[in-house]
Amino acid sequence: MIRYSTITTKDPAYAREKELRDRILRRPLGLTLSGKDLQGEDEQIHIVAMDEQGSVVGCVLVAFAEERAKIRQIAVDEGHQGRGVGTQLIKTAEQAALDRNVRTLMLHARVTAREFFEKLGYKAASGVFTEVTIPHVAMEKRCN
């Protein structure tokens, strides 16, 4: 069973979250999480998915600016992909935004993940652009 919870950067699980993000999002591109990637994370919401052993198998961050929330750095361990973990992480992130009375969510999706976000109600808000060396598209969703 997967447990979803919010952590802070002071939580011991934060190190495991960073390792997952680095392994899933950066290393395949020949990159590593940098200090710049981690700037401002103290003010962001960190949602993690943990298995029965306490391993972080998924995560997503939510940054807030004015009346918008930006979903960023969603990562799911390879062994847990396709099992609804990513969907539940996004739904939990959306609820966190709604709890702060934020109704507009945005994200930069890898082009390969665009269909995943479209199924969750996100719509393209830009053309394709390059971020962290690969094609992305800005996407938005209005929640009620």
Backbone torsions as a table, in degrees:
resi	resn	phi	psi	omega
1	MET	NA	137.2	-179.5
2	ILE	-97.3	134.7	178.3
3	ARG	-111.9	132.9	-179.3
4	TYR	-107.7	131.2	179.0
5	SER	-150.3	161.9	176.4
6	THR	-97.7	134.6	178.1
7	ILE	-125.6	171.4	174.0
8	THR	-114.7	174.3	178.4
9	THR	-71.8	-8.1	176.8
10	LYS	-94.4	-8.8	-179.7
11	ASP	-72.5	140.5	176.8
12	PRO	-57.1	-27.7	179.9
13	ALA	-70.8	-15.4	179.7
14	TYR	-60.6	-40.3	178.4
15	ALA	-61.5	-39.5	178.9
16	ARG	-70.5	-35.4	175.5
17	GLU	-62.1	-47.3	179.8
18	LYS	-61.1	-40.4	179.4
19	GLU	-62.0	-43.2	178.6
20	LEU	-62.2	-47.1	179.2
21	ARG	-59.3	-43.4	179.8
22	ASP	-64.1	-45.5	-177.5
23	ARG	-66.5	-41.4	-175.0
24	ILE	-87.9	-40.6	-172.1
25	LEU	-97.9	-29.1	-173.0
26	ARG	-107.8	-51.5	-175.4
27	ARG	-55.6	-39.3	178.8
28	PRO	-62.2	-18.1	178.7
29	LEU	-97.3	3.1	-177.2
30	GLY	76.8	21.7	-178.5
31	LEU	-118.6	172.8	171.6
32	THR	-135.1	156.4	174.4
33	LEU	-60.3	131.7	-178.1
34	SER	-109.2	169.8	174.5
35	GLY	-58.0	-35.4	178.2
36	LYS	-63.9	-40.1	178.2
37	ASP	-61.1	-31.0	-174.0
38	LEU	-92.9	-7.1	-179.3
39	GLN	-61.6	135.8	176.3
40	GLY	78.8	2.6	-176.7
41	GLU	-68.6	-19.5	176.8
42	ASP	-62.2	-30.0	-177.5
43	GLU	-91.6	-4.2	-177.1
44	GLN	-97.0	156.4	174.6
45	ILE	-85.6	133.0	177.8
46	HIS	-114.3	117.2	178.3
47	ILE	-111.1	127.9	-179.8
48	VAL	-121.6	151.0	171.8
49	ALA	-109.6	125.5	-178.6
50	MET	-122.5	141.7	176.2
51	ASP	-85.3	-176.4	-176.4
52	GLU	-61.4	-27.2	-179.6
53	GLN	-86.1	-2.3	-179.2
54	GLY	87.1	9.0	176.6
55	SER	-75.7	137.8	175.6
56	VAL	-79.3	114.1	-177.2
57	VAL	-108.4	-3.7	177.5
58	GLY	-166.3	155.6	178.6
59	CYS	-160.5	159.3	173.5
60	VAL	-153.6	147.1	176.7
61	LEU	-113.9	150.1	176.5
62	VAL	-130.1	121.6	177.1
63	ALA	-107.1	141.8	-177.9
64	PHE	-114.0	137.4	175.7
65	ALA	-147.1	114.1	-179.7
66	GLU	54.4	-118.3	-175.8
67	GLU	-102.2	21.2	-178.8
68	ARG	-129.7	157.2	172.5
69	ALA	-125.4	139.7	176.4
70	LYS	-112.2	121.5	174.6
71	ILE	-83.8	131.2	-177.1
72	ARG	-144.8	156.1	172.2
73	GLN	56.2	45.0	175.8
74	ILE	-76.4	130.2	-179.6
75	ALA	-143.3	138.8	176.5
76	VAL	-131.4	131.5	177.8
77	ASP	-54.3	141.8	-177.0
78	GLU	-52.5	-39.9	-177.9
79	GLY	-71.1	-10.1	-179.2
80	HIS	-115.6	0.0	178.5
81	GLN	-69.5	147.1	179.9
82	GLY	80.3	10.1	-177.8
83	ARG	-115.3	11.5	178.3
84	GLY	90.2	0.2	-178.6
85	VAL	-64.5	-47.1	179.7
86	GLY	-61.7	-42.2	178.8
87	THR	-61.2	-45.4	-179.6
88	GLN	-66.8	-36.5	176.6
89	LEU	-61.1	-44.6	179.9
90	ILE	-65.2	-43.9	179.0
91	LYS	-61.7	-38.7	177.9
92	THR	-67.5	-39.5	176.8
93	ALA	-64.4	-41.1	177.8
94	GLU	-62.4	-41.4	178.6
95	GLN	-64.8	-38.4	177.3
96	ALA	-60.7	-39.2	177.6
97	ALA	-66.8	-46.1	179.3
98	LEU	-60.9	-37.3	178.7
99	ASP	-62.0	-23.5	176.9
100	ARG	-100.0	14.7	-179.6
101	ASN	61.5	28.6	174.9
102	VAL	-97.4	126.3	-174.9
103	ARG	-109.5	-15.8	-179.3
104	THR	-110.1	121.5	178.4
105	LEU	-113.7	143.3	176.6
106	MET	-137.3	162.2	178.8
107	LEU	-160.3	162.7	172.0
108	HIS	-108.7	107.3	-177.2
109	ALA	-94.9	136.9	168.3
110	ARG	-60.6	141.5	-178.4
111	VAL	-55.0	-33.9	179.7
112	THR	-68.3	-16.9	180.0
113	ALA	-105.1	1.9	-175.6
114	ARG	-56.2	-45.6	-178.2
115	GLU	-62.1	-38.9	176.8
116	PHE	-56.1	-47.9	-178.4
117	PHE	-72.1	-33.9	176.2
118	GLU	-61.3	-39.3	178.2
119	LYS	-63.4	-23.1	179.4
120	LEU	-94.7	7.2	175.3
121	GLY	96.6	6.1	178.4
122	TYR	-83.5	145.5	179.6
123	LYS	-122.8	144.4	179.2
124	ALA	-60.8	136.7	179.3
125	ALA	-122.4	8.2	179.7
126	SER	-157.8	171.8	168.7
127	GLY	-82.2	-176.4	-179.4
128	VAL	-76.8	137.6	176.9
129	PHE	-139.7	164.8	-179.1
130	THR	-99.1	130.5	175.3
131	GLU	-141.3	139.7	-173.6
132	VAL	41.3	46.0	172.3
133	THR	75.6	0.3	-177.1
134	ILE	-131.8	159.6	-178.6
135	PRO	-68.1	135.1	177.9
136	HIS	-132.0	166.6	171.8
137	VAL	-139.1	136.5	174.4
138	ALA	-74.8	138.5	-179.5
139	MET	-134.5	151.9	-179.8
140	GLU	-137.0	158.0	175.2
141	LYS	-147.6	137.1	174.9
142	ARG	-103.0	121.8	-179.8
143	CYS	-105.3	149.0	179.0
144	ASN	-111.7	NA	NA
